[in-house]
């Protein structure tokens, strides 16, 4: 199997695949995807319109290695979400036969791309950094309207716009700290950036908690900012303000990539999760991850530990151990999804 770094770019319809950087470029921007998802996408895109069996996909994307059905299903599920998010291709399931990728052709008269992706792709690359935050704000606007209730909730053109945060909704306190005083300026700048983004979310009220206050916020977002090799490392925890139960958590390491930055990735992820949670509530559905299945939560935590240990083993070049741990994490995530199909934690794993 050719390493992704040595694969040539592939342009198909509205999209260009860049295997060396694991990027899918489309008219709306650039999506960075996981290496295994890129391998499967390449296998399907090289034969557009043709049905590939699961065995053929395994042969081409996994080099014929033994792989669990759950691992294949998760990659295909991520491709379906990518298809829906970008609109650059369609993924069809042919029952008991296989899967087919159909590219979306450019509309007549649309700007033509050159061999290197042309003006549209170049512009998309320029928009990449700002696209994270702009995309989050667009998602916030849509979900604050209540998903399918968007048409009913949109403000008439003649009505004056409501002030940001004026809709009734849960209150959220934000607290970001830096254990090392030298990192305090980074934490202060990051908190300012986070507050600026969250303050524009309809249905969310940012509050300041005082030591003498008896009222607790509905949600509490806490973070720790530190430095690793000169790059920020950010850990976020979103908790229920009344019970203290952890709802969501994530870690963003600036050493992994600097485009977008760890701060931008952290703001984007927190805003996306809160937008989904608020959107579900306004649509009359249970908020994201409520109620959470305790066994599913245990499996998600176990899967995260296994993945972390797998990465450590991979850095030590202990390949067999790394693969076993990654497979164990996949299996635990699959069991968690079987218990709770909408588990955000399991889907992220």
C-alpha positions as CSV (number, residue, x, y, z in Angstrom):
1,X,0.0,0.0,0.0
2,X,1.4,3.4,-1.0
3,X,2.0,5.7,1.9
4,X,-0.4,8.7,1.9
5,X,2.6,11.1,1.8
6,X,3.5,9.6,-1.6
7,X,0.0,9.7,-3.1
8,X,-0.7,12.3,-5.8
9,X,-3.6,14.7,-5.4
10,X,-6.9,13.6,-7.0
11,X,-9.5,16.0,-8.4
12,X,-13.0,14.7,-8.9
13,X,-16.0,16.9,-9.6
14,X,-16.2,19.6,-6.9
15,X,-13.6,18.1,-4.7
16,X,-9.8,17.6,-4.6
17,X,-8.2,15.0,-2.3
18,X,-4.8,15.8,-1.0
19,X,-3.6,12.6,0.7
20,X,-0.2,13.9,1.8
21,X,-2.0,16.4,4.1
22,X,-5.2,14.4,4.6
23,X,-7.3,17.3,3.2
24,X,-10.5,17.3,1.2
25,X,-10.8,20.6,-0.7
26,X,-14.3,21.7,-1.8
27,X,-15.9,25.0,-2.8
28,X,-16.9,25.7,0.8
29,X,-13.5,25.2,2.3
30,X,-11.0,22.6,3.4
31,X,-11.7,19.6,5.6
32,X,-8.9,17.7,7.4
33,X,-9.8,14.1,7.8
34,X,-8.3,11.0,9.5
35,X,-5.7,9.0,7.5
36,X,-7.8,5.9,7.4
37,X,-10.8,7.8,6.3
38,X,-8.7,9.3,3.5
39,X,-7.5,5.9,2.4
40,X,-11.1,4.6,2.1
41,X,-12.2,7.8,0.3
42,X,-9.3,7.4,-2.1
43,X,-10.3,3.8,-2.8
44,X,-13.8,4.8,-3.7
45,X,-12.9,8.0,-5.5
46,X,-10.4,6.2,-7.9
47,X,-13.4,4.3,-9.2
48,X,-16.3,6.7,-9.2
49,X,-19.7,5.2,-10.0
50,X,-18.4,1.7,-9.4
51,X,-19.6,-0.5,-6.5
52,X,-16.8,-1.7,-4.3
53,X,-17.4,-4.6,-1.9
54,X,-16.3,-4.5,1.7
55,X,-13.5,-7.0,0.8
56,X,-12.3,-4.8,-2.0
57,X,-12.2,-1.7,0.3
58,X,-10.3,-3.7,2.9
59,X,-7.8,-4.8,0.3
60,X,-7.2,-1.3,-0.9
61,X,-7.5,0.8,2.2
62,X,-6.2,-1.6,4.9
63,X,-3.8,-3.5,2.6
64,X,-5.8,-6.7,3.2
65,X,-5.1,-6.7,7.0
66,X,-7.6,-8.2,9.4
67,X,-10.0,-5.4,10.5
68,X,-13.2,-5.5,12.5
69,X,-16.6,-4.8,11.0
70,X,-17.0,-2.1,13.6
71,X,-13.9,-0.3,12.3
72,X,-15.1,-0.4,8.7
73,X,-18.6,0.8,9.8
74,X,-17.1,3.7,11.7
75,X,-15.1,4.9,8.7
76,X,-18.0,4.6,6.3
77,X,-20.2,6.5,8.9
78,X,-17.6,9.3,8.9
79,X,-17.6,9.4,5.1
80,X,-21.4,9.8,5.1
81,X,-21.1,12.7,7.5
82,X,-18.4,14.2,5.4
83,X,-20.6,13.8,2.3
84,X,-23.5,15.6,4.1
85,X,-21.2,18.4,5.4
86,X,-19.4,19.2,2.1
87,X,-21.9,18.2,-0.6
88,X,-18.9,17.3,-2.8
89,X,-19.9,13.7,-3.2
90,X,-22.6,11.1,-2.5
91,X,-21.9,7.7,-0.8
92,X,-24.5,5.1,-1.7
93,X,-24.9,1.7,0.0
94,X,-25.9,-1.1,-2.4
95,X,-27.5,-3.7,-0.1
96,X,-25.5,-7.0,0.2
97,X,-23.2,-5.8,-2.6
98,X,-21.0,-2.8,-1.5
99,X,-20.6,0.9,-1.7
100,X,-20.4,3.5,-4.5
101,X,-19.1,7.0,-4.6
102,X,-20.7,9.5,-7.0
103,X,-19.0,12.8,-7.4
104,X,-21.0,16.0,-7.6
105,X,-20.4,17.7,-10.9
106,X,-19.8,21.5,-11.1
107,X,-22.9,23.5,-12.3
108,X,-22.7,24.7,-15.9
109,X,-21.0,28.0,-16.1
110,X,-19.2,27.5,-12.8
111,X,-15.6,28.7,-12.4
112,X,-13.3,26.1,-13.9
113,X,-10.4,24.7,-11.9
114,X,-6.9,24.1,-13.2
115,X,-4.8,21.1,-12.5
116,X,-3.7,22.5,-9.2
117,X,-7.2,23.2,-8.0
118,X,-7.6,26.7,-9.5
119,X,-9.0,29.9,-8.0
120,X,-11.8,28.2,-6.0
121,X,-9.4,25.8,-4.2
122,X,-6.8,28.5,-3.7
123,X,-9.4,30.8,-2.2
124,X,-10.7,27.9,0.0
125,X,-7.2,27.4,1.4
126,X,-6.9,31.1,2.2
127,X,-10.2,30.8,4.1
128,X,-9.1,27.7,6.0
129,X,-8.1,29.4,9.3
130,X,-11.1,31.8,9.4
131,X,-13.4,29.0,8.3
132,X,-13.2,27.4,11.7
133,X,-14.8,30.2,13.6
134,X,-17.0,31.4,10.8
135,X,-18.4,27.9,10.4
136,X,-19.1,27.7,14.1
137,X,-21.0,31.0,14.1
138,X,-23.1,29.8,11.1
139,X,-23.8,26.6,13.0
140,X,-24.8,28.5,16.0
141,X,-27.3,30.6,14.0
142,X,-28.9,27.6,12.5
143,X,-29.1,25.5,15.7
144,X,-30.3,28.5,17.7
145,X,-33.3,28.5,15.4
146,X,-34.2,25.0,16.5
147,X,-33.0,22.9,13.6
148,X,-36.1,21.9,11.6
149,X,-38.0,24.9,13.2
150,X,-35.7,27.4,11.5
151,X,-38.3,28.8,9.2
152,X,-40.7,29.4,12.1
153,X,-38.1,31.0,14.3
154,X,-36.4,33.3,11.8
155,X,-37.1,37.0,12.5
156,X,-39.2,38.8,9.9
157,X,-37.2,41.3,7.8
158,X,-39.0,44.2,9.3
159,X,-38.3,43.2,12.9
160,X,-35.4,44.7,14.8
161,X,-32.6,42.2,15.6
162,X,-32.6,40.9,19.2
163,X,-29.5,41.6,21.2
164,X,-27.1,38.7,21.4
165,X,-27.9,36.3,24.3
166,X,-31.3,37.8,24.8
167,X,-33.2,34.5,24.4
168,X,-33.9,32.6,27.6
169,X,-31.6,29.7,28.0
170,X,-29.1,28.1,30.3
171,X,-26.5,30.2,32.1
172,X,-22.8,29.3,31.7
173,X,-19.8,30.4,33.7
174,X,-16.3,30.4,32.1
175,X,-13.1,30.0,34.1
176,X,-9.7,29.5,32.4
177,X,-6.6,29.3,34.5
178,X,-2.8,28.9,34.0
179,X,-1.0,27.0,36.8
180,X,2.3,28.6,35.7
181,X,2.2,32.4,36.0
182,X,4.3,32.7,32.9
183,X,1.4,31.3,30.9
184,X,-1.2,33.7,32.3
185,X,-1.1,36.1,29.3
186,X,-1.9,33.2,27.0
187,X,-4.8,32.1,29.3
188,X,-6.2,35.7,29.4
189,X,-6.1,36.1,25.6
190,X,-7.7,32.7,25.1
191,X,-10.5,33.5,27.6
192,X,-11.2,36.7,25.8
193,X,-11.4,34.8,22.5
194,X,-13.7,32.2,24.0
195,X,-16.0,34.8,25.6
196,X,-16.3,36.8,22.4
197,X,-17.4,33.7,20.5
198,X,-19.8,32.3,23.1
199,X,-21.4,35.7,23.7
200,X,-22.9,35.6,20.2
201,X,-24.7,32.3,20.9
202,X,-28.5,32.8,21.1
203,X,-30.0,30.8,24.0
204,X,-26.8,31.0,26.1
205,X,-26.3,33.4,29.0
206,X,-22.7,34.0,30.1
207,X,-22.6,34.8,33.8
208,X,-19.9,35.6,36.3
209,X,-19.8,33.6,39.5
210,X,-19.0,35.4,42.8
211,X,-17.7,33.7,45.8
212,X,-20.6,34.9,48.0
213,X,-23.3,34.0,45.5
214,X,-25.6,31.1,46.3
215,X,-26.9,30.7,42.7
216,X,-25.1,28.2,40.6
217,X,-24.9,28.5,36.8
218,X,-26.6,25.8,34.7
219,X,-23.3,25.0,32.9
220,X,-19.7,25.5,33.9
221,X,-16.8,25.6,31.4
222,X,-13.4,25.3,33.0
223,X,-10.0,25.2,31.3
224,X,-6.4,24.9,32.0
225,X,-3.8,26.5,29.8
226,X,-0.1,25.4,29.8
227,X,2.8,25.4,27.5
228,X,4.5,22.4,25.9
229,X,7.7,23.0,23.8
230,X,6.6,26.7,23.5
231,X,3.2,25.8,22.2
232,X,-0.1,26.1,24.2
233,X,-1.8,23.0,25.5
234,X,-5.5,23.6,26.5
235,X,-7.7,21.2,28.5
236,X,-11.5,22.0,28.6
237,X,-14.1,20.5,30.9
238,X,-17.9,21.3,30.5
239,X,-19.9,20.3,33.6
240,X,-23.4,20.5,34.9
241,X,-23.3,23.6,37.3
242,X,-25.7,22.0,39.8
243,X,-24.6,18.4,40.0
244,X,-20.9,18.9,39.0
245,X,-21.3,15.9,36.5
246,X,-18.9,16.2,33.6
247,X,-20.7,16.6,30.3
248,X,-17.9,17.0,27.8
249,X,-14.1,17.4,27.8
250,X,-11.3,17.7,25.3
251,X,-7.6,18.4,25.0
252,X,-6.0,20.6,22.4
253,X,-2.2,20.4,21.9
254,X,-0.6,23.2,19.9
255,X,2.4,20.9,19.2
256,X,0.2,18.7,16.9
257,X,-0.5,21.5,14.4
258,X,-0.3,25.3,14.2
259,X,-2.9,25.8,11.5
260,X,-5.4,26.2,13.0
261,X,-4.0,27.0,16.4
262,X,-4.8,25.2,19.6
263,X,-6.8,28.2,20.7
264,X,-8.9,28.2,17.5
265,X,-9.5,24.5,17.7
266,X,-10.6,24.7,21.3
267,X,-13.0,27.6,20.7
268,X,-14.4,25.9,17.7
269,X,-15.0,22.6,19.4
270,X,-16.6,24.1,22.5
271,X,-18.9,26.3,20.5
272,X,-19.9,23.4,18.2
273,X,-20.8,21.2,21.2
274,X,-22.8,23.9,22.9
275,X,-24.6,24.8,19.7
276,X,-25.7,21.2,19.3
277,X,-26.8,21.0,22.9
278,X,-28.8,24.3,22.7
279,X,-30.2,23.4,19.3
280,X,-31.6,20.1,20.6
281,X,-33.2,21.9,23.5
282,X,-34.9,24.5,21.3
283,X,-36.1,21.8,18.9
284,X,-37.9,20.1,21.9
285,X,-35.4,17.2,22.0
286,X,-33.3,15.9,24.8
287,X,-30.1,17.9,25.0
288,X,-26.9,16.3,23.7
289,X,-25.8,13.4,25.9
290,X,-28.7,13.6,28.3
291,X,-29.3,11.2,29.9
292,X,-25.9,9.5,29.6
293,X,-25.6,5.8,30.0
294,X,-23.1,5.1,32.8
295,X,-21.8,2.0,31.1
296,X,-21.4,3.8,27.8
297,X,-19.5,6.6,29.7
298,X,-17.2,4.0,31.3
299,X,-16.5,2.4,27.9
300,X,-15.7,5.8,26.3
301,X,-13.3,6.6,29.1
302,X,-11.6,3.2,28.7
303,X,-11.4,3.7,24.9
304,X,-9.8,7.2,25.3
305,X,-7.2,5.7,27.7
306,X,-6.4,2.9,25.2
307,X,-6.0,5.4,22.4
308,X,-3.6,7.5,24.5
309,X,-1.6,4.4,25.3
310,X,-1.6,3.3,21.7
311,X,-0.2,6.7,20.7
312,X,2.6,6.4,23.3
313,X,3.4,2.9,22.1
314,X,3.5,4.2,18.5
315,X,6.0,6.9,19.4
316,X,8.2,4.2,21.1
317,X,7.9,2.2,17.8
318,X,6.2,-0.7,19.6
319,X,3.9,-1.3,16.6
320,X,2.2,-4.6,17.7
321,X,1.3,-3.1,21.1
322,X,0.1,0.1,19.5
323,X,-2.1,-1.8,17.1
324,X,-3.6,-4.0,19.8
325,X,-4.4,-1.0,22.0
326,X,-6.0,0.9,19.0
327,X,-8.1,-2.2,18.2
328,X,-9.2,-2.4,21.9
329,X,-10.2,1.3,21.8
330,X,-12.2,0.7,18.6
331,X,-14.0,-2.2,20.2
332,X,-14.9,-0.3,23.4
333,X,-16.1,2.7,21.3
334,X,-18.3,0.4,19.3
335,X,-19.8,-1.2,22.4
336,X,-20.5,2.3,23.8
337,X,-22.3,3.3,20.6
338,X,-24.4,0.1,20.7
339,X,-25.6,1.2,24.2
340,X,-25.9,4.9,23.3
341,X,-25.9,5.6,19.5
342,X,-25.9,9.4,20.0
343,X,-22.9,9.3,22.5
344,X,-20.8,12.4,21.5
345,X,-17.8,10.9,23.4
346,X,-18.0,7.6,21.5
347,X,-18.4,9.3,18.2
348,X,-15.4,11.5,18.8
349,X,-13.3,8.4,19.7
